[in-house]
Amino acid sequence: VRLVGSEMCIRDRKRCLKMTKKEKLLKVLTELSGKKGIKMTDKLESLGLDSLAMITMIINIEEAFEVELDEKDMNPYNFETVKDVLNMVNKY
């Protein structure tokens, strides 16, 4: 069973509440890419995230962080590295 976004938080609510934004983001990206050991400097392209996966990532971020992103923050072309995504998440 593959869980993403809010589903992983529902299953493990206590742990999810204690996770930092960075940990949550890395969990979302690990679930989406299937890669472990993701670093902040990793390029999203190197994680195998194509344009469709980038849209899925944005949706999963909204669910995992229980936020609604501003339209300007939803452009997948604004994200080159994992750190870029974390910087956007930290705005919320």
C-alpha positions in Angstrom: 0.0 0.0 0.0 1.4 3.3 -1.0 0.3 6.3 1.1 0.9 9.9 0.2 -0.2 13.3 1.5 -2.8 13.4 4.2 -3.3 9.6 3.9 0.1 9.0 5.5 -0.7 11.4 8.3 -4.1 9.7 9.0 -2.4 6.3 9.3 0.4 7.6 11.6 -1.2 10.8 13.1 1.0 11.1 16.2 4.2 10.7 14.3 3.0 13.1 11.6 2.2 15.8 14.1 5.8 15.7 15.4 7.4 15.7 12.0 9.2 18.9 10.9 8.3 20.5 7.6 11.5 19.2 6.1 10.7 15.6 7.3 7.2 15.8 5.9 8.4 17.1 2.5 11.1 14.4 2.3 8.4 11.8 3.1 6.2 13.1 0.3 9.1 13.1 -2.2 10.2 9.7 -1.2 6.7 8.3 -1.7 6.3 10.0 -5.0 9.8 9.2 -6.4 10.4 5.8 -4.8 13.9 7.0 -3.9 15.4 7.0 -0.4 18.1 9.3 1.0 16.9 12.4 -0.7 19.0 15.4 0.0 18.0 19.1 0.0 20.4 19.8 -2.9 18.9 17.0 -5.1 17.4 18.2 -8.3 13.8 17.2 -8.7 14.6 16.0 -12.2 17.2 13.6 -10.8 14.4 12.1 -8.6 12.5 11.2 -11.8 9.8 13.8 -11.3 8.4 14.7 -14.7 5.7 17.4 -15.2 2.8 15.2 -14.2 4.7 14.1 -11.1 5.4 17.7 -10.2 1.7 18.5 -10.3 1.1 15.4 -8.1 3.8 16.7 -5.7 2.0 20.0 -5.4 -1.3 18.3 -4.6 0.4 16.0 -2.1 2.1 18.9 -0.4 -1.3 20.7 0.0 -2.7 17.5 1.6 0.3 16.7 3.8 0.6 20.2 5.2 -3.1 20.9 5.1 -2.7 24.2 3.2 -4.0 25.7 0.1 -1.1 27.0 -2.0 -1.4 30.4 -3.7 -1.6 30.1 -7.4 1.8 31.7 -7.8 3.4 29.0 -5.7 1.9 26.2 -7.8 4.1 26.6 -10.8 6.3 23.5 -11.0 8.8 25.3 -13.1 9.7 27.4 -10.0 11.3 24.3 -8.4 14.7 23.0 -9.4 15.8 21.4 -6.1 14.3 19.9 -3.0 15.4 23.1 -1.1 13.4 25.2 -3.5 10.3 23.3 -2.6 11.0 23.5 1.1 11.5 27.3 0.8 8.0 27.5 -0.7 6.5 25.2 2.0 8.1 27.3 4.7 5.9 30.3 3.6 2.9 28.5 5.0 
